[in-house]
Amino acid sequence: MFTTGRLIFIAFFVIAFIILMTLSYRKDSGNHQSYYKGAAKKVAIYGTIAIIVFVALRFLIAKLI
């Protein structure tokens, strides 16, 4: 299904992507602490609310049908 050239390209792309993302994260990690303080709590709260709403809607729709 995949040729040797494609497999080499995929391997090179994945390795380069991981290295560049790691370098970018390390370079930008100082800004994360000042600009995104408390963001993890907000994401967790809003994600939980979204899951609860979707589950409630599913049970409501299942009972109506």
N, C-alpha and C positions, 0 to 999 in steps of 0.2 A: 504494500500500500504506500509506504513512504520510501523514497529513494535515499541513497546514502547522502546525497547533497542536502536534502531536506532535513534529515536527522542531524547533520552537522550544523546546519543553520539554526535549528531549534535549540540544540545544546548551547551554541554560542549566544543566542538571543537570551535564553534563560539565565545563563551565567552573567552576562553583561547587565541584564535588567536587575538582578539581585544586587550586584556590586554597586551600580549607580543609585539604586534606591537606598541602600545602606549609607553610602556617602552623602546623599542628599539629606537623609534623616539626621545624620550626625551634625551636618552643617546647620540645620534648621532647628535642632533640639533646644537651643537657648530661647528661641522665640516662642516655642510651645508653652513654656512655663509662664510667660507673661501674658500672652494673648489668649490662650485657651484654658485658663484656670477654671476648674470646675466643670469643664465640658463633658467629662466622662459621666458625671452624675446626671446631667441633663439628658444625655443620650440614653442612659439606662432607664431613667424615669419615663421619657417619651416612648422608648421602645416597648417598655412593659405596658404602658397605656394602650399603645397600638395593638399589641398582641391580645390584650384583654378585650378590646373593642371587636377585633376580628373574630375571636372565639365566641363572644356573646352574639354577634350577628349570625354566625353560623348556626348556633343553637336556635336562635329565633326563626331563622329561615327554615331550618329543618322541621320545626314544630308547625309552621304554617303550611308546609307542603304535605 
